[in-house]
């Protein structure tokens, strides 16, 4: 699962009452991005490469599905206790972003690495090759 620091920080900002126990590990990401354009920008990723800037080597990834949140996100990872009101209900109030699954909240994206044995290294960068959708500030209806 891929997510960004910016998205995580937005969740903490929106829900300060649960931010005392909420950590990025709560969502169990495999790949954490930083310095993306805006929170939840990774929701639009379709294909990207991870590039080593020193060697120029490229490793292909596809993003295929939004990650639905399960009740484990309500568990304080340090104490193992469940918060019944936790982040899951709070996310459900504003992160229902998949019209095919209108009753689920989502955080992060499931991602496939096309090369067995590849390990992402600190300092490598994302080259976004395509997006699932485009956002525009221009409206054709003026």
N, C-alpha and C positions, 0 to 999 in steps of 0.2 A: 504494500500500500504506500502510495506517495502522498505527501501533504507538505504544507509550507509553514514556516515559523509565523509568517504574516497572518495566515488563516487561524492558527492556534491562538495568537495574541488577540485576534478579533473576538474569538469565542470567550476568552477570559475577560475581555473588556465588556462584552455584552452580558456576562453572567458573573459578577464579582462575588456573589454569595457562595459559589462553588469553586471559585478560583484558588481557594486556600489548599485544596487537595488535588486539583486538576493539574496533571502534568502531561507533557507530550506523549509519554509512555502509556498513558491511559488509553490512547487510541491505537497503540501497537503499530506504528508506521515502520516500514522497511527503508524508506528513502525520504529524507527530510530536506526540503529546499529552503533557501533563504534568499532575500533580496528579489522576490518576484514583484511584478508590477503593482499588485493589489491583493488583498485577501481573497482567497478562493479562485485565484487565477488558474490554478492547476485543474479546476473543474472543466476547463475548456481544452485541455491537452488531448491530442489524438496520437501523434507520433513525435518522439524526440530522441536525440542521441545524447549520450553523455560523452564529453570530449575531454581528453587529457591535454591541457594547453601546452605542456612541454613536449609531448611526443606526437600530438595530432591524432592519436588513435581514437576511433569512434566506436561506440557500442549502442546498438539499436534497442529501443523500447517502444511498446505500444500501450496505450491507456485504453481500457475497454469497458469499465463499469464504475459508477460511483459506489463508494463503500457505505453500505447501510450500517448504522450504529446499533450495537446490541447492548444488553443490560450490563455487560462487563464495564462499560464506560462509567457506570455509577459507583464503581468500587474504588475506594481509596487504596491506591497501590501500596502505600506505606503501612496501613493498618489492616487491610483486608476487609474492612467493614463496608457494607452497602448503604448508600445514601438513596433512600426511596424517592426523594424529590429530585435528585441529581441532575446531571447535565443532559441526560437523554430527553427528559420532558421539556427542558428548556430549549434544547436544539429543535425539538419538534415544533416549537412555536414559530420558528423562522427559517429552518434549514430543510424544509420539504421541497426539494428542488428537482425532483425527477417526476415528470408527469405520468410516467408508466408505473410508478410506485408512490402514489400520493400520500400514503399513510406512514412513510418511513422518513426519518431524518438522515442526512448524509454528511460525512466528513471524510475527505480524502478520496483517492481514486485507486482502483486496482490496476496494476501495471504488470506487463510481461516483459522480461528480459530475454532477448533472442539468442544469447550466447551463454552456454553452460560454463560454469566455473569462473565467470567474471565477477570481480569484487570492486565495488565503487570505492574510490579513494578520495580523501579530503582534498579539496582544491580543484577537482574536476568540475566542469561546467555543463549546463544544459544548453543544447541547441534545439530549440523548438521548431520542428519541421512542419507540423500542421496542427490546426485546431479543429475541434468538433463544430464550433459555431463561431460567428464573428459578431462583435459588438460594434455598433456604429453610432456616432453622434448625429449623423445626417439622416433626416427623414425625407422620403420622397413625396410626402403629403402636404407640402407647403403651397 
